[in-house]
């Protein structure tokens, strides 16, 4: 998949320090990257695994 064509979003909870991530959610996958290193590595998660991760973080 061409990652330059996906829409990246930064969390609305990101502070002014710049320490945040960006997420892209094309069908069937969730991509995550460091907003300060947009050409760096990208993690890919199955949507179900991402939902579990988010649920645990928000506890």
C-alpha positions as CSV (number, residue, x, y, z in Angstrom):
1,X,0.0,0.0,0.0
2,X,1.2,3.5,-0.9
3,X,1.3,5.2,2.5
4,X,1.6,8.6,0.8
5,X,-2.0,8.2,-0.3
6,X,-3.5,7.5,3.1
7,X,-4.9,10.3,5.4
8,X,-2.9,10.7,8.5
9,X,-4.5,12.2,11.6
10,X,-2.9,13.5,14.8
11,X,-4.6,13.0,18.1
12,X,-6.7,16.0,19.4
13,X,-5.0,15.3,22.8
14,X,-1.6,16.0,21.4
15,X,0.2,18.7,23.3
16,X,2.4,21.5,22.1
17,X,5.6,19.4,22.9
18,X,5.3,17.5,19.6
19,X,5.5,14.1,21.3
20,X,2.7,12.4,19.5
21,X,1.7,9.9,17.0
22,X,-0.4,10.0,13.8
23,X,-2.8,7.3,12.8
24,X,-4.2,6.3,9.4
25,X,-7.1,3.9,9.0
26,X,-7.6,2.6,5.5
27,X,-9.8,-0.5,5.3
28,X,-8.5,-3.6,7.0
29,X,-5.5,-2.0,8.8
30,X,-4.5,0.7,11.2
31,X,-1.1,2.5,10.6
32,X,0.7,4.4,13.3
33,X,3.8,6.6,12.9
34,X,5.8,9.2,14.9
35,X,4.6,12.7,13.9
36,X,8.1,14.0,14.2
37,X,9.5,11.4,11.8
38,X,7.0,11.0,9.0
39,X,9.5,9.2,6.8
40,X,10.4,6.8,9.6
41,X,9.0,3.4,10.4
42,X,5.2,2.7,10.4
43,X,3.5,0.1,12.6
44,X,0.5,-1.8,11.2
45,X,-2.2,-3.3,13.3
46,X,-5.3,-5.3,12.6
47,X,-8.3,-3.2,13.6
48,X,-9.4,-5.6,16.3
49,X,-5.9,-5.5,17.9
50,X,-5.9,-1.7,17.7
51,X,-9.3,-1.5,19.5
52,X,-7.9,-3.8,22.3
53,X,-4.8,-1.5,22.6
54,X,-6.9,1.7,22.8
55,X,-9.3,0.1,25.3
56,X,-6.4,-0.8,27.6
57,X,-4.8,2.6,27.3
58,X,-8.0,4.4,28.2
59,X,-8.5,2.4,31.4
